Amino acid sequence: MKAIITGGGIGGLTTAIALRQRGWTYEIFEAAPEYKAVGAGILLGANAMKVYERLGLARYLEARGGYLKQLYIKDYKGNILQQIDNNMLEHSYGNRSLPIHRATLQAALLEHLQQPVQTGKQCIAVTESANGIVARFEDGSEAEGDILIAADGIRSVVRENYIGSNGYRYSGQICWRTTVTMELPPEEQVTTAEVWGRGNGVRASFMHVGGNQVYFWFTKKLPEAAVFSSDEALALIRRELSGFSGYMQQVVARIDPALLIRSALYDLSPISNWHKGRIVLLGDAAHATTPNLGQGASQAIEDAYVLAECLSHTSSYPSAFQEYTSRRLARTHKIVHTSWQLAQLTNWKGSCAVALRNFMVRRMPAGMTKRQLEFLYNAGL
Ligand SMILES: Cc1cc2nc3c(=O)[nH]c(=O)nc-3n(C[C@H](O)[C@H](O)[C@H](O)COP(=O)(O)OP(=O)(O)OC[C@H]3O[C@@H](n4cnc5c(N)ncnc54)[C@H](O)[C@@H]3O)c2cc1C
């Protein structure tokens, strides 16, 4: 059996690796003309690392990423609001969360493919017949397979043309990300904090992602069309973070404005229909989320594993798609929903509202925190 995969992001690449291990053949098509080293980092949750463990990639990635002992949410004065012990995650769920440079992750996944990605192939149309499915690309070429896995991201053309959606939701926040080349002091290398400012979506974080690379990100509530030059964006970041305690200032001082990547943070209004005929959605194409739980890519990675598993134990793709959807839908919807609520919580403004917000997060009952960790990291795969 052969799958056509449209989209060579984290979801598509992981799917290709997982499918191959289950005896499927695939062809994978990416719209971008070439892969570029993405200048940002990512936190792969312990749940995503469980998948990479099963695919035989965990040690390879760990050797190239950072090593975190503690992950915090703090207020800008340095008070701890929430804390996750990465050793505890490993002990309880078998794997640690891994901070890694996106370019390193991308290169590792590309290296482990059996069939290279065909770049410069933007899928523009799909035709189904009784015997298979044909994807057509902007350059006039075509590819044929038994099924098509649409891993083409939040703005999925395949989803919009053949399945439909309920549209996108703007979280109210713009994010700037970058990586900085610097040596962090040893104690800063093994911890990371998402630091919440005085409301209005202001948050920032940095984390060691391997080598001498430090991933930095910053968010603020702004109109989605707000335009900033790179220098203006850096000036805004410096201004907003000027009162932040800890090592943040040293990292900010080293940011090269030309390397800042701007993203308006959207999610996909949840949809329940993930497949039609021989087409199935995966990753952000199915359930794009705001990054507040750091789970978007981790969920795409889980999808990849589950879809490959479902396809491997039946020759009927409709029942495999049905099983995949029923195993994934409730979990991903809950993540999208919780992440959205968190984004809105960080948008609160005014000193009373912010004090209440921080109090609520700091005093979250231990049982609730434990249930949330269990939900996020014990994916039941
Ligand atoms: C600021 C920010 C921080 C984040 N941090 C984290 C984090 O720490 N941890 C985490 O787990 N997640 C995080 N995420 C989410 C994560 O980046 C996404 O969930 C993840 O990249 C989704 O992977 P994907 O493969 O489904 O989609 P994408 O990464 O969007 O990949 C889709 C691919 O398809 C290609 N494509 C698009 N259209 C077509 C077409 N028509 N034909 C062919 N190819 C096409 C695109 O070029 C792209 O390469 C973050 C997101 C943001 C915005």
PDBQT file of the ligand as one rigid body, heavy atoms in Angstrom, charges set to zero:
ROOT
HETATM    1  C1  LIG A 401       5.374  30.418  18.151  1.00  0.00    +0.000 C 
HETATM    2  C2  LIG A 401       5.145  28.943  18.113  1.00  0.00    +0.000 A 
HETATM    3  C3  LIG A 401       5.783  28.128  19.042  1.00  0.00    +0.000 A 
HETATM    4  C4  LIG A 401       5.527  26.755  19.057  1.00  0.00    +0.000 A 
HETATM    5  N1  LIG A 401       6.152  25.983  19.973  1.00  0.00    +0.000 NA
HETATM    6  C5  LIG A 401       5.874  24.657  20.035  1.00  0.00    +0.000 A 
HETATM    7  C6  LIG A 401       6.507  23.823  21.011  1.00  0.00    +0.000 A 
HETATM    8  O1  LIG A 401       7.365  24.270  21.788  1.00  0.00    +0.000 OA
HETATM    9  N2  LIG A 401       6.171  22.508  21.037  1.00  0.00    +0.000 N 
HETATM   10  C7  LIG A 401       5.251  21.956  20.167  1.00  0.00    +0.000 A 
HETATM   11  O2  LIG A 401       4.976  20.742  20.257  1.00  0.00    +0.000 OA
HETATM   12  N3  LIG A 401       4.674  22.718  19.202  1.00  0.00    +0.000 NA
HETATM   13  C8  LIG A 401       4.953  24.045  19.122  1.00  0.00    +0.000 A 
HETATM   14  N4  LIG A 401       4.382  24.823  18.151  1.00  0.00    +0.000 N 
HETATM   15  C9  LIG A 401       3.449  24.214  17.196  1.00  0.00    +0.000 C 
HETATM   16  C10 LIG A 401       4.172  23.494  16.060  1.00  0.00    +0.000 C 
HETATM   17  O3  LIG A 401       5.098  24.329  15.426  1.00  0.00    +0.000 OA
HETATM   18  C11 LIG A 401       3.160  22.985  15.027  1.00  0.00    +0.000 C 
HETATM   19  O4  LIG A 401       2.084  22.380  15.686  1.00  0.00    +0.000 OA
HETATM   20  C12 LIG A 401       3.824  21.969  14.102  1.00  0.00    +0.000 C 
HETATM   21  O5  LIG A 401       4.839  22.579  13.359  1.00  0.00    +0.000 OA
HETATM   22  C13 LIG A 401       2.775  21.344  13.183  1.00  0.00    +0.000 C 
HETATM   23  O6  LIG A 401       3.410  20.487  12.285  1.00  0.00    +0.000 OA
HETATM   24  P1  LIG A 401       2.697  20.080  10.921  1.00  0.00    +0.000 P 
HETATM   25  O7  LIG A 401       3.672  19.213  10.216  1.00  0.00    +0.000 OA
HETATM   26  O8  LIG A 401       1.331  19.570  11.207  1.00  0.00    +0.000 OA
HETATM   27  O9  LIG A 401       2.475  21.456  10.159  1.00  0.00    +0.000 OA
HETATM   28  P2  LIG A 401       3.553  22.493   9.607  1.00  0.00    +0.000 P 
HETATM   29  O10 LIG A 401       4.735  22.570  10.493  1.00  0.00    +0.000 OA
HETATM   30  O11 LIG A 401       2.817  23.756   9.335  1.00  0.00    +0.000 OA
HETATM   31  O12 LIG A 401       4.026  21.854   8.246  1.00  0.00    +0.000 OA
HETATM   32  C14 LIG A 401       3.209  21.862   7.104  1.00  0.00    +0.000 C 
HETATM   33  C15 LIG A 401       4.096  21.755   5.874  1.00  0.00    +0.000 C 
HETATM   34  O13 LIG A 401       3.281  21.627   4.723  1.00  0.00    +0.000 OA
HETATM   35  C16 LIG A 401       3.770  22.449   3.690  1.00  0.00    +0.000 C 
HETATM   36  N5  LIG A 401       2.643  22.762   2.811  1.00  0.00    +0.000 N 
HETATM   37  C17 LIG A 401       1.660  23.671   2.996  1.00  0.00    +0.000 A 
HETATM   38  N6  LIG A 401       0.774  23.630   1.997  1.00  0.00    +0.000 NA
HETATM   39  C18 LIG A 401       1.193  22.661   1.144  1.00  0.00    +0.000 A 
HETATM   40  C19 LIG A 401       0.691  22.145  -0.079  1.00  0.00    +0.000 A 
HETATM   41  N7  LIG A 401      -0.440  22.612  -0.627  1.00  0.00    +0.000 N 
HETATM   42  N8  LIG A 401       1.375  21.144  -0.699  1.00  0.00    +0.000 NA
HETATM   43  C20 LIG A 401       2.513  20.654  -0.158  1.00  0.00    +0.000 A 
HETATM   44  N9  LIG A 401       3.043  21.119   1.017  1.00  0.00    +0.000 NA
HETATM   45  C21 LIG A 401       2.377  22.094   1.651  1.00  0.00    +0.000 A 
HETATM   46  C22 LIG A 401       4.341  23.660   4.419  1.00  0.00    +0.000 C 
HETATM   47  O14 LIG A 401       5.302  24.342   3.632  1.00  0.00    +0.000 OA
HETATM   48  C23 LIG A 401       4.953  23.005   5.648  1.00  0.00    +0.000 C 
HETATM   49  O15 LIG A 401       6.278  22.603   5.451  1.00  0.00    +0.000 OA
HETATM   50  C24 LIG A 401       4.629  26.203  18.111  1.00  0.00    +0.000 A 
HETATM   51  C25 LIG A 401       4.025  27.009  17.147  1.00  0.00    +0.000 A 
HETATM   52  C26 LIG A 401       4.277  28.374  17.146  1.00  0.00    +0.000 A 
HETATM   53  C27 LIG A 401       3.612  29.229  16.104  1.00  0.00    +0.000 C 
ENDROOT
TORSDOF 0
